[in-house]
Amino acid sequence: MKFTQGGHARETHTMQRACKTFWIGLLVLLFDSNCMADTLTLTTEDYPPFNVKAENGKPVSGLSTDIITEMMKRADIAITIDMYP
């Protein structure tokens, strides 16, 4: 099969545009305020010192948990973190 330079470039441009349109549409759906839940629920495993079962009133604590909690607080996203049984 032989492609001409112009035909191949046109197909590549069309595919790139379709890919961009897909990702933009996906982002709009994901971050549309009507589609988002009030609270994002995250689930993690027991993997000390990054994620450990806490005894201080929170279900999970640890390095990774603290980082994610602070990141979501700064982004103004409410989260709950559960431990995978």
BELKA-V734672 format. One record per pair of residues at least 6 apart in sequence whose C-alpha atoms are under 7 Angstrom apart, sorted by sequence separation. I is the first residue (numbers start at 1). J is the second residue. D is the distance in Angstrom with one decimal. If there is no record, write none. Layout:
i:I j:J d:D
i:I j:J d:D
This chain:
i:29 j:35 d:7.0
i:45 j:51 d:6.7
i:46 j:52 d:5.1
i:53 j:59 d:6.1
i:54 j:60 d:4.9
i:72 j:78 d:6.9
i:46 j:53 d:6.7
i:53 j:60 d:4.8
i:54 j:61 d:5.4
i:52 j:60 d:5.7
i:53 j:61 d:6.4
i:51 j:60 d:6.5
i:52 j:61 d:5.4
i:51 j:61 d:5.7
i:52 j:62 d:5.8
i:51 j:62 d:4.6
i:50 j:62 d:4.7
i:51 j:63 d:6.7
i:49 j:62 d:5.7
i:50 j:63 d:4.5
i:51 j:64 d:6.3
i:49 j:63 d:6.4
i:50 j:64 d:4.9
i:51 j:65 d:6.1
i:50 j:65 d:6.9
i:60 j:81 d:6.6
i:60 j:82 d:6.6
i:59 j:82 d:6.3
i:60 j:83 d:6.4
i:59 j:83 d:7.0
i:46 j:83 d:6.9
i:40 j:78 d:6.2
i:41 j:79 d:5.6
i:42 j:80 d:6.1
i:43 j:81 d:5.6
i:44 j:82 d:6.3
i:45 j:83 d:5.6
i:39 j:78 d:4.9
i:40 j:79 d:4.6
i:41 j:80 d:4.9
i:42 j:81 d:4.7
i:43 j:82 d:4.8
i:44 j:83 d:5.1
i:45 j:84 d:5.1
i:38 j:78 d:7.0
i:39 j:79 d:5.2
i:40 j:80 d:6.4
i:41 j:81 d:5.9
i:42 j:82 d:6.2
i:43 j:83 d:5.7
i:44 j:84 d:5.6
i:43 j:84 d:6.0
